[in-house]
């Protein structure tokens, strides 16, 4: 059954982590480390987990591995948070296959990115997403990140898609902080606008966005939730909180490699990447370590595993 806007209003907002995929020393998925990352977020009270998406190195994952991530996240969440599965692909048939796999595995929703590399026209983008919607009963979060896909999800295309209630929100990686103001009055009630760009996420929420899907949230979920909650309630942020969050955002430019290295410093996972991505060079590792030290406190460091 497709969820109504009232169903998803509470969980598709605030600061939602885009979880990385931990790999073991042999290059396989480290399911124990991934479960640990999920549990840490659930304990912090996040409403939703995003798995197998940008931070999760989705393009390198097999269908079996995608299913493992979804089922692991669901087992850990145990109804306490929703699980959104990344199912994007530049082939419509492949995106449909992944959406059906996610539905069979029990995911609460899927996230599908604008097809990359092919450079489709807007009509092709709309037809791609409509075909996915016809293939699954799950709610769909659209993902617009033209820096990775080359083609953008134009406002008019988004508005057309949002008329179908199965499309419940947008992860906006454009960095355009005017989009919430420009679109909110034109979108149907309940459609959620979430930032997918770390550098402009706070400005996006301040301009009327509903939250962000964040890599930084993997490092310090409590700080991210506090900042977003205050923004949503119109409260002024303390300079200390904003400086800490900004320092983390700046150090994660080369992510997911930088994110994985930061989490490795906290003892939560290995920094192992899959080609064509590689681990950070030594100067970049030093920059991440310095940024982490600037924001470290007992709550943050207390999450590390021995």
Secondary structure, DSSP 8 states (H G I E B T S, - for coil): ----HHHHTTTSSEEEEE----B-TTSSB-HHHHHHHHHHHHHTT-SEEEESSTTTTGGG--HHHHHHHHHHHHHHHTTSSEEEEE---SSHHHHHHHHHHHHHHT-SEEEEE---SS---HHHHHHHHHHHHHH-SSEEEEEE-HHHHSS---HHHHHHHHTSTTEEEEEE-S--TTHHHHHTTTS-TT-EEEE--GGGHHHHHHTT--EEEESGGGT-HHHHHHHHHHHHTT----HHHHHHHHHHHHHTTTTTHHHHHHHHHTTSS-----TT-----HHHHHHHHHHHHHH--HHHHTT---
